[in-house]
Amino acid sequence: MELNDAVDLYFQYLRVEKGVSQETIKNYAYDLKQFFIALPKDTTEDMMPTDISDFVTIQMKEGLSVTTVLRRISSTHNFYLFLEREHIIDFVVKKFNRPKKMQSLPKTLTVDEVEDLLNTPDLSKDEGFRDRTMLEVMYSSGLRVSELLSLKVNQINISKGTIDIIGKGNKQRKVPVGEYALDFLTKYIEEHRPHFKGKRSNYLFLNRYGDQLSRQYFFKQIKKYAKQAGIEEDISPHTLRHCFATHMLENGAELRALQEMLGHANLATTQIYTNVSTKRILDAYDLFAKRK
């Protein structure tokens, strides 16, 4: 089978049978592209039982982070397993050693640094007001980047102050929006969004051409605003989700409630933020002791 046909079949399976979002499929497509750049194939007959193992070796030699390598391996491995189940390839995918992931604490900013970041966009411009609204919503609700960018207008309930989220695995949850972020959302929808070309689009946040904003664009904007705010920490859009979780715990939020808001399937995933909070408290104490 031609490789493109096999990939199309796999993505159709993900969309129809697994209910995977288009944004996630885009990410899978990117990972598979990297795999086929490293190990070129024309047809499924070119695939070998050792491909995944070879890919691990190639990726680690390139000096990529373990997180990136693990994600690419997972995307590729799932694709191979699908082809195996559908009898498109006639071999069993060989076991391979996954690189071990060091558990590191998420990068977070102080409340003052977050305030500086949020105050950076130019509110006199529609694009600046849109970006400020996105930052406010992310920090107020702890959304994943993919969830923020795929928001539709009808997912926002201004009167109740909530957002209906369709998260990983098509799981739905309702998250509250802070009053400040809600004010920005209301003004953006009523006064600024109508100025964008694609105002009839269902997506909440639009680019200058009226299309859905991309991850790459938002990533660049965050970097730009962080630099303008004088933040030396290397941050990404996901940093605001980490800040939301950490600051919520520091202000007394219950772990279970935070788990529900973040959409974590496992409480252990949420518990890492208790380590962040503890470390920040200890660091602050050490600094105070040195000043004394």
One Martini backbone bead per residue (centre of mass of N, CA, C, O) as a GRO file, in nm:
protein
  292
    1MET     BB    1   0.098   0.035   0.020
    2GLU     BB    2   0.070   0.350   0.016
    3LEU     BB    3   0.165   0.566   0.249
    4ASN     BB    4  -0.060   0.785   0.225
    5ASP     BB    5  -0.294   0.581   0.253
    6ALA     BB    6  -0.223   0.477   0.536
    7VAL     BB    7  -0.243   0.750   0.682
    8ASP     BB    8  -0.536   0.817   0.605
    9LEU     BB    9  -0.657   0.566   0.741
   10TYR     BB   10  -0.561   0.635   1.027
   11PHE     BB   11  -0.701   0.917   1.054
   12GLN     BB   12  -0.985   0.810   1.012
   13TYR     BB   13  -0.986   0.631   1.263
   14LEU     BB   14  -0.938   0.858   1.471
   15ARG     BB   15  -1.190   1.027   1.402
   16VAL     BB   16  -1.427   0.810   1.397
   17GLU     BB   17  -1.348   0.593   1.635
   18LYS     BB   18  -1.179   0.793   1.853
   19GLY     BB   19  -1.230   1.113   1.849
   20VAL     BB   20  -1.007   1.283   1.738
   21SER     BB   21  -0.870   1.570   1.707
   22GLN     BB   22  -0.738   1.781   1.472
   23GLU     BB   23  -0.501   1.884   1.641
   24THR     BB   24  -0.385   1.603   1.712
   25ILE     BB   25  -0.344   1.507   1.421
   26LYS     BB   26  -0.136   1.721   1.350
   27ASN     BB   27   0.074   1.616   1.552
   28TYR     BB   28   0.100   1.333   1.432
   29ALA     BB   29   0.188   1.423   1.150
   30TYR     BB   30   0.450   1.552   1.240
   31ASP     BB   31   0.581   1.300   1.367
   32LEU     BB   32   0.571   1.124   1.108
   33LYS     BB   33   0.743   1.309   0.937
   34GLN     BB   34   1.001   1.271   1.106
   35PHE     BB   35   1.023   0.970   1.061
   36PHE     BB   36   1.034   0.979   0.735
   37ILE     BB   37   1.294   1.143   0.733
   38ALA     BB   38   1.470   0.934   0.885
   39LEU     BB   39   1.275   0.690   0.741
   40PRO     BB   40   1.229   0.628   0.438
   41LYS     BB   41   0.910   0.580   0.259
   42ASP     BB   42   0.672   0.452   0.013
   43THR     BB   43   0.575   0.184   0.149
   44THR     BB   44   0.469  -0.073   0.358
   45GLU     BB   45   0.694  -0.270   0.247
   46ASP     BB   46   0.936  -0.091   0.381
   47MET     BB   47   0.875  -0.196   0.646
   48MET     BB   48   1.015  -0.262   0.977
   49PRO     BB   49   1.055  -0.408   1.290
   50THR     BB   50   1.307  -0.187   1.364
   51ASP     BB   51   1.216   0.113   1.325
   52ILE     BB   52   1.162   0.223   1.611
   53SER     BB   53   1.441   0.167   1.728
   54ASP     BB   54   1.593   0.339   1.519
   55PHE     BB   55   1.451   0.606   1.586
   56VAL     BB   56   1.549   0.637   1.872
   57THR     BB   57   1.850   0.660   1.803
   58ILE     BB   58   1.833   0.906   1.615
   59GLN     BB   59   1.697   1.108   1.814
   60MET     BB   60   1.914   1.096   2.042
   61LYS     BB   61   2.154   1.195   1.858
   62GLU     BB   62   2.012   1.489   1.813
   63GLY     BB   63   1.943   1.603   2.114
   64LEU     BB   64   1.672   1.557   2.213
   65SER     BB   65   1.424   1.550   2.406
   66VAL     BB   66   1.262   1.308   2.573
   67THR     BB   67   0.977   1.413   2.528
   68THR     BB   68   0.990   1.430   2.219
   69VAL     BB   69   1.069   1.137   2.164
   70LEU     BB   70   0.825   1.001   2.302
   71ARG     BB   71   0.608   1.128   2.123
   72ARG     BB   72   0.710   1.022   1.847
   73ILE     BB   73   0.705   0.725   1.920
   74SER     BB   74   0.408   0.699   1.991
   75SER     BB   75   0.293   0.783   1.717
   76THR     BB   76   0.441   0.561   1.552
   77HIS     BB   77   0.359   0.308   1.706
   78ASN     BB   78   0.050   0.336   1.665
   79PHE     BB   79   0.065   0.315   1.359
   80TYR     BB   80   0.187   0.027   1.349
   81LEU     BB   81  -0.037  -0.114   1.510
   82PHE     BB   82  -0.258  -0.056   1.309
   83LEU     BB   83  -0.129  -0.206   1.066
   84GLU     BB   84  -0.124  -0.478   1.213
   85ARG     BB   85  -0.432  -0.511   1.272
   86GLU     BB   86  -0.498  -0.464   0.946
   87HIS     BB   87  -0.282  -0.627   0.774
   88ILE     BB   88  -0.067  -0.431   0.622
   89ILE     BB   89   0.135  -0.570   0.796
   90ASP     BB   90   0.351  -0.885   0.834
   91PHE     BB   91   0.441  -0.782   1.130
   92VAL     BB   92   0.590  -0.756   1.440
   93VAL     BB   93   0.649  -0.526   1.657
   94LYS     BB   94   0.923  -0.451   1.811
   95LYS     BB   95   1.077  -0.419   2.083
   96PHE     BB   96   1.162  -0.125   2.285
   97ASN     BB   97   1.360   0.125   2.422
   98ARG     BB   98   1.275   0.365   2.631
   99PRO     BB   99   1.338   0.659   2.719
  100LYS     BB  100   1.409   0.818   3.010
  101LYS     BB  101   1.215   1.021   3.218
  102MET     BB  102   1.266   1.310   3.370
  103GLN     BB  103   1.139   1.454   3.649
  104SER     BB  104   1.016   1.778   3.615
  105LEU     BB  105   0.954   2.086   3.702
  106PRO     BB  106   0.757   2.320   3.629
  107LYS     BB  107   0.745   2.618   3.490
  108THR     BB  108   0.731   2.928   3.674
  109LEU     BB  109   0.571   3.218   3.788
  110THR     BB  110   0.512   3.486   3.928
  111VAL     BB  111   0.263   3.698   3.984
  112ASP     BB  112   0.415   3.949   3.880
  113GLU     BB  113   0.506   3.825   3.609
  114VAL     BB  114   0.226   3.772   3.502
  115GLU     BB  115   0.133   4.064   3.507
  116ASP     BB  116   0.347   4.166   3.309
  117LEU     BB  117   0.259   3.986   3.074
  118LEU     BB  118  -0.046   4.077   3.055
  119ASN     BB  119   0.039   4.397   3.012
  120THR     BB  120   0.175   4.399   2.716
  121PRO     BB  121  -0.040   4.417   2.529
  122ASP     BB  122  -0.203   4.607   2.281
  123LEU     BB  123  -0.528   4.737   2.338
  124SER     BB  124  -0.563   4.922   2.071
  125LYS     BB  125  -0.554   4.642   1.938
  126ASP     BB  126  -0.707   4.366   1.832
  127GLU     BB  127  -0.469   4.167   1.865
  128GLY     BB  128  -0.393   4.254   2.152
  129PHE     BB  129  -0.667   4.192   2.284
  130ARG     BB  130  -0.670   3.896   2.209
  131ASP     BB  131  -0.409   3.814   2.357
  132ARG     BB  132  -0.497   3.902   2.638
  133THR     BB  133  -0.740   3.715   2.654
  134MET     BB  134  -0.585   3.450   2.628
  135LEU     BB  135  -0.407   3.487   2.878
  136GLU     BB  136  -0.636   3.518   3.083
  137VAL     BB  137  -0.774   3.244   3.031
  138MET     BB  138  -0.535   3.061   3.091
  139TYR     BB  139  -0.480   3.169   3.385
  140SER     BB  140  -0.783   3.130   3.490
  141SER     BB  141  -0.825   2.801   3.371
  142GLY     BB  142  -0.589   2.603   3.266
  143LEU     BB  143  -0.552   2.559   2.976
  144ARG     BB  144  -0.480   2.417   2.706
  145VAL     BB  145  -0.364   2.510   2.411
  146SER     BB  146  -0.559   2.341   2.235
  147GLU     BB  147  -0.817   2.438   2.383
  148LEU     BB  148  -0.791   2.739   2.325
  149LEU     BB  149  -0.765   2.728   2.001
  150SER     BB  150  -1.051   2.544   1.980
  151LEU     BB  151  -1.241   2.749   2.054
  152LYS     BB  152  -1.578   2.824   2.071
  153VAL     BB  153  -1.822   3.045   2.112
  154ASN     BB  154  -2.037   2.825   2.235
  155GLN     BB  155  -1.840   2.760   2.497
  156ILE     BB  156  -1.934   3.035   2.607
  157ASN     BB  157  -2.054   3.141   2.941
  158ILE     BB  158  -2.111   3.442   3.058
  159SER     BB  159  -2.338   3.420   3.278
  160LYS     BB  160  -2.174   3.170   3.432
  161GLY     BB  161  -1.857   3.166   3.395
  162THR     BB  162  -1.799   2.945   3.156
  163ILE     BB  163  -1.629   2.653   3.008
  164ASP     BB  164  -1.656   2.425   2.747
  165ILE     BB  165  -1.463   2.128   2.742
  166ILE     BB  166  -1.264   1.942   2.500
  167GLY     BB  167  -1.051   1.702   2.565
  168LYS     BB  168  -0.892   1.445   2.622
  169GLY     BB  169  -1.063   1.189   2.480
  170ASN     BB  170  -1.333   1.367   2.462
  171LYS     BB  171  -1.348   1.509   2.730
  172GLN     BB  172  -1.572   1.669   2.948
  173ARG     BB  173  -1.565   2.010   3.081
  174LYS     BB  174  -1.611   2.255   3.343
  175VAL     BB  175  -1.487   2.590   3.356
  176PRO     BB  176  -1.389   2.853   3.522
  177VAL     BB  177  -1.400   3.215   3.510
  178GLY     BB  178  -1.262   3.486   3.575
  179GLU     BB  179  -1.369   3.804   3.603
  180TYR     BB  180  -1.145   3.940   3.440
  181ALA     BB  181  -1.152   3.746   3.195
  182LEU     BB  182  -1.454   3.791   3.135
  183ASP     BB  183  -1.431   4.086   3.052
  184PHE     BB  184  -1.246   4.035   2.810
  185LEU     BB  185  -1.430   3.841   2.657
  186THR     BB  186  -1.669   4.028   2.618
  187LYS     BB  187  -1.518   4.256   2.467
  188TYR     BB  188  -1.403   4.086   2.240
  189ILE     BB  189  -1.672   3.977   2.121
  190GLU     BB  190  -1.818   4.266   2.088
  191GLU     BB  191  -1.557   4.467   1.978
  192HIS     BB  192  -1.318   4.287   1.820
  193ARG     BB  193  -1.399   4.032   1.656
  194PRO     BB  194  -1.571   4.183   1.425
  195HIS     BB  195  -1.289   4.286   1.278
  196PHE     BB  196  -1.254   4.017   1.171
  197LYS     BB  197  -1.282   3.838   0.886
  198GLY     BB  198  -1.389   3.559   1.050
  199LYS     BB  199  -1.656   3.627   1.223
  200ARG     BB  200  -1.824   3.358   1.119
  201SER     BB  201  -1.663   3.189   1.272
  202ASN     BB  202  -1.645   2.955   1.539
  203TYR     BB  203  -1.399   3.066   1.630
  204LEU     BB  204  -1.275   3.271   1.872
  205PHE     BB  205  -0.972   3.280   1.770
  206LEU     BB  206  -0.827   3.500   1.531
  207ASN     BB  207  -0.677   3.582   1.258
  208ARG     BB  208  -0.623   3.810   1.003
  209TYR     BB  209  -0.782   3.584   0.803
  210GLY     BB  210  -1.006   3.422   0.985
  211ASP     BB  211  -0.849   3.203   1.133
  212GLN     BB  212  -0.711   2.976   1.309
  213LEU     BB  213  -0.492   2.963   1.541
  214SER     BB  214  -0.165   2.886   1.598
  215ARG     BB  215   0.078   2.760   1.786
  216GLN     BB  216   0.319   2.914   1.667
  217TYR     BB  217   0.208   3.196   1.709
  218PHE     BB  218   0.160   3.187   2.018
  219PHE     BB  219   0.448   3.121   2.092
  220LYS     BB  220   0.574   3.384   1.978
  221GLN     BB  221   0.408   3.581   2.148
  222ILE     BB  222   0.503   3.494   2.426
  223LYS     BB  223   0.801   3.554   2.378
  224LYS     BB  224   0.764   3.854   2.316
  225TYR     BB  225   0.622   3.937   2.586
  226ALA     BB  226   0.843   3.838   2.777
  227LYS     BB  227   1.063   4.026   2.674
  228GLN     BB  228   0.906   4.294   2.726
  229ALA     BB  229   0.875   4.213   3.047
  230GLY     BB  230   1.162   4.088   3.145
  231ILE     BB  231   1.162   3.777   3.101
  232GLU     BB  232   1.407   3.523   3.130
  233GLU     BB  233   1.237   3.299   3.112
  234ASP     BB  234   1.168   3.005   2.939
  235ILE     BB  235   0.866   3.023   2.769
  236SER     BB  236   0.526   2.912   2.729
  237PRO     BB  237   0.196   2.865   2.709
  238HIS     BB  238   0.206   2.634   2.933
  239THR     BB  239   0.301   2.808   3.173
  240LEU     BB  240   0.018   2.920   3.254
  241ARG     BB  241  -0.089   2.651   3.354
  242HIS     BB  242   0.120   2.618   3.577
  243CYS     BB  243   0.055   2.879   3.725
  244PHE     BB  244  -0.234   2.822   3.792
  245ALA     BB  245  -0.184   2.567   3.966
  246THR     BB  246   0.020   2.683   4.169
  247HIS     BB  247  -0.148   2.932   4.268
  248MET     BB  248  -0.391   2.772   4.367
  249LEU     BB  249  -0.243   2.609   4.587
  250GLU     BB  250  -0.122   2.860   4.737
  251ASN     BB  251  -0.451   2.948   4.783
  252GLY     BB  252  -0.605   2.656   4.877
  253ALA     BB  253  -0.657   2.450   4.679
  254GLU     BB  254  -0.786   2.159   4.586
  255LEU     BB  255  -0.668   1.886   4.427
  256ARG     BB  256  -0.932   1.773   4.303
  257ALA     BB  257  -1.031   2.036   4.177
  258LEU     BB  258  -0.781   2.078   4.000
  259GLN     BB  259  -0.804   1.820   3.838
  260GLU     BB  260  -1.075   1.896   3.700
  261MET     BB  261  -0.982   2.163   3.565
  262LEU     BB  262  -0.734   2.023   3.405
  263GLY     BB  263  -0.809   1.718   3.310
  264HIS     BB  264  -0.703   1.489   3.488
  265ALA     BB  265  -0.698   1.145   3.519
  266ASN     BB  266  -0.458   1.176   3.726
  267LEU     BB  267  -0.355   1.278   4.035
  268ALA     BB  268  -0.044   1.258   4.000
  269THR     BB  269  -0.025   1.488   3.792
  270THR     BB  270  -0.115   1.713   3.997
  271GLN     BB  271   0.098   1.670   4.236
  272ILE     BB  272   0.343   1.822   4.116
  273TYR     BB  273   0.242   2.108   4.222
  274THR     BB  274   0.316   2.060   4.518
  275ASN     BB  275   0.622   2.067   4.465
  276VAL     BB  276   0.635   2.352   4.359
  277SER     BB  277   0.522   2.495   4.608
  278THR     BB  278   0.732   2.392   4.809
  279LYS     BB  279   0.982   2.505   4.666
  280ARG     BB  280   0.899   2.805   4.675
  281ILE     BB  281   0.891   2.826   4.981
  282LEU     BB  282   1.186   2.740   5.034
  283ASP     BB  283   1.320   2.958   4.861
  284ALA     BB  284   1.203   3.196   5.017
  285TYR     BB  285   1.330   3.120   5.288
  286ASP     BB  286   1.626   3.126   5.200
  287LEU     BB  287   1.624   3.424   5.115
  288PHE     BB  288   1.541   3.535   5.392
  289ALA     BB  289   1.783   3.419   5.552
  290LYS     BB  290   2.005   3.568   5.392
  291ARG     BB  291   1.902   3.860   5.456
  292LYS     BB  292   1.944   3.822   5.770
   0.00000   0.00000   0.00000
